[in-house]
Amino acid sequence: MNKVVVVCGPTASGKTALAVELAKRYDGEVISADSMQIYTDMDVASAKATPEEQQGIPHHLLGFLEPTESFSVADYVGLCGECVRDIFGRGKTPIICGGTGLYISSFVDNLTFDDSERDLAFRGEMRKFAEENGNAALLERLREIDPETAATLHENNVGRIIRALEVYKTTGHTISQAKAESRRNPSPYEFIMLTIDFEDREKLRERINRRVDIMLENGLVEEARQCFEQPDRPTAAQAIGCKELYPYFLGERSLEDCVEELKLRTRQYAKRQMTWFRRDERIQHIIVGKNDDLLSIVDKAVKIIDGENY
């Protein structure tokens, strides 16, 4: 099979388990598409696949970057391409798995990125603007020049909003214009894109809440405290699973309150992920009913991959 399989979708939906089973079925290897799992720590907060969950299947782009280092979408597209070529070169099937929609769509669409210069002073000005006027006001500035890119970003994603503004300032064109230009060269790969969708959305809510409980059992508080005590890790500090516990470390809220806030923020994040993936008509949905287990989900995925109906 000379195709790239993509397993995407919201957090806690069971992507990793499905990707591992498909890798067994199609002699594949998994490439992570998660913007937090790239870091060397934050294993618990990012729900990084454990060795037991990986079941001996090679996983790529997991835990290779120090939290103090920067990493862009362009960096991801380049490294993902290297992994795909390497996996194909060894006669195996690449399976991209993750919930960072921007990473996935950028690679699938074969986007190229300009080498626009960094303007650190401008970035500082924009961060100050956001602090004084609010994130929504910063996003509105982007919407005025690049409504298409603004529509894909949440107001709390300050880093990407500033980067989009910076690209326009340093190059004179918008990110959406650059994307439109680069899409003229389609990817050399054929993609089969899958997402897990629950017939009963309450099921996903339950899975998210249970995921958070398991994270706590696995040492989330200790991991988040390390992030809290190392202010030179700005990306880690913004990760869901870490920042929600900071009020507890500051003595401002109880641990129980912070955990409930974490569950709420995770559910909201999952909703944003589902909205992102629904926009892409190439993604085929595996509908999970109340009686479906992993085996039945895998069977449905296999039928899609093999061109059958389920």
QUIGIVEN-V662994 format. One line per field, one symbol per residue. ss: DSSP state (~ for helix, > for strand, _ for the rest). phi: phi as a letter, one per 30 degrees, with the letter a starting at -180 (. if undefined). psi: psi as a letter, one per 40 degrees, with the letter a starting at -180 (. if undefined). Layout:
BEGIN
ss->???
phi->???
psi->???
END
This chain:
BEGIN
ss->___>>>>>______~~~~~~~~~~~~_>>>>>______>___________~~~~____>>____>_______~~~~~~~~~~~~~~~~~___>>>>>>__~~~~~~~~___________~~~~~~~~~~~~~~_~~~~~~~~~~~_~~~~_______~~~~~~~~~~~~~~___~~~~~~~~________>>>>>>>>__~~~~~~~~~~~~~~~~~__~~~~~~~~~_____~~~~_____~~~~~~~_____~~~~~~~~~~~~~~~~~~~~~~~~____>>>>>>_____~~~~~~~~~~~~_____
phi->.cbccccbkdeidjdddddddddddchcbccdbbdcddddcieddchdddedddhideccichcbdddddacddddeddddddddddddciccdbdblcdeddddddddhdcbdcdddbdddedddddedddcjddddddddddcbdddedccdddddedddddddedddcibcddddddddddcdddcccccbbcbcecddddedddddedddeddcjddddddddddbddcddddcddjcddcdedddicbddddddddddddddddddddddddddcdddcccdcddcdceddddddddddddiccb
psi->hfihhhhiaiieefdddddddddddefiihhighedeeidafdddefhhiddddfehhhifhfehieeiihidddddddddddddddddefihhhhhiegddddddddefiihifiiigdddddddddddddeidddddddddddgddddeeiidegddddddddddddddeiiddddddddeegiieihihhiihhhdhdddddddddddddddddefdddddddddegeegddddehhdddeeddddeediiddddddddddddddddddddddddeheehhhhhhidehaddddddddddddefii.
END
